[in-house]
Amino acid sequence: FYSKTGDVRFLSHLDLVRTWERALRRTGLELGFTDGFNPRLRLTFSGALPTGWESHAEYLELQLGEDLSSEELCRRIATVLLRGLSVRGVERHVTKSDRPRAASVAFAVV
């Protein structure tokens, strides 16, 4: 999960998705992509916040093709994120049977 504070709160949800996609590509991680003619990163976001709101508990799920520790993943992502976005924690889902949290998550507005 991550926080969205400061000037980043003025990004729309679509701009935030693009920001995450670009940042994740800059990390050099082995990322998971969809199959098909136009492959996209396998990302799942929690519900969109209204533009201008801050949050300290936004959820994002991504698929990786490599095995990293939570600390290493946080470190690599933190080096490429915009000021105002910060990774607050990482939780590993090992099997495909795990349901995404993004569908039923509540967020805290500060």
N, C-alpha and C positions, 0 to 999 in steps of 0.2 A: 504494500500500500504506500501511498505517497501523499504529500501535502502540496497545496496550490495556494500561494500567498503573494502579497505584494502586487506589483504591476502585472504579473501573469494572470491575476484574477480577471483581467479585462479581455483575455482570449476567449473566443467562442469555443464551443466543444469541438467543432471541426478543426479549428486552428490548433487546439490542444492535441488532438489525435495526430495531426501532421507533425507537430513539434516532437511528440514522443517517437514517431516513426523515424524522423531524421536523427534524433539523438541516439536511438538504439542502433541505427546503421553505423553511426560514428564510433560506437564502442568496439567494433571489430568482433563482436560475439557471433557465434554460429546460430543464427535465428531461424525459426521455423516459418515456412511460407505455405500459402494455400496452393493447391494444384490447379491446373487449368491454363488457359491462354494468357491471362493477366495475373500472375502471382502477386499476392499481397501478404504482408506480415500477418502472422496469426496473433492478433491482439484482441482482447475483450476488455471493454471499459465498463465501469459502473454507470449508472444513469447520469445524464448531463446536468451540471450545475447551471443555474442562471448566470449569465455574464455579469461579472462584477462581484460575485460571491467568493469568499475564501473558504478553504476546507483543509482540515488536517487528517482526513480519513477517506481519501479517494482510492478506489481499487482498480487495478489493472492486471490482467493476466496475459502472459506471453509464453510462447513455446520456444524452448531452446534446444539446440541439437548437440549441446555439450554439457558435461557435468561439472558444475562450479559450486563452491561453497556460497552460502548466503552473503558472507562478508565480502568475498571477491566480487560477486555480482553487484552488490550495493556500491562498492568502491568504483567499479568500472562505469556504472551508469552515472554516478554522482559527478564524475569528471567532465561529462558532456552535457549536463542539463542546464537549462536557463536558470538564472537567478530567480528564485520564487518557487521553483519546483524542487522537491527533495524527496528522496526515497526514505521512508520511515520504517520499513520492514519488508522481509521477503519470506514467503511460505512456499514450500515445495509440494506440488501435486505430482505424484509418480504415475498413477494409472489414469487411463482415459475415462474410467467410470466415475471419477470425481466430478461433481457438478460445479460449474463456475459460480463463484461468489457474487459476481457482478449482477446477477439476476435478482438477488435478494439482500442487498447490502443497504444499510442506513448510513448516512454520512453526518458528520458533526460540522456545523457551521459556527465559525468563531467571529 
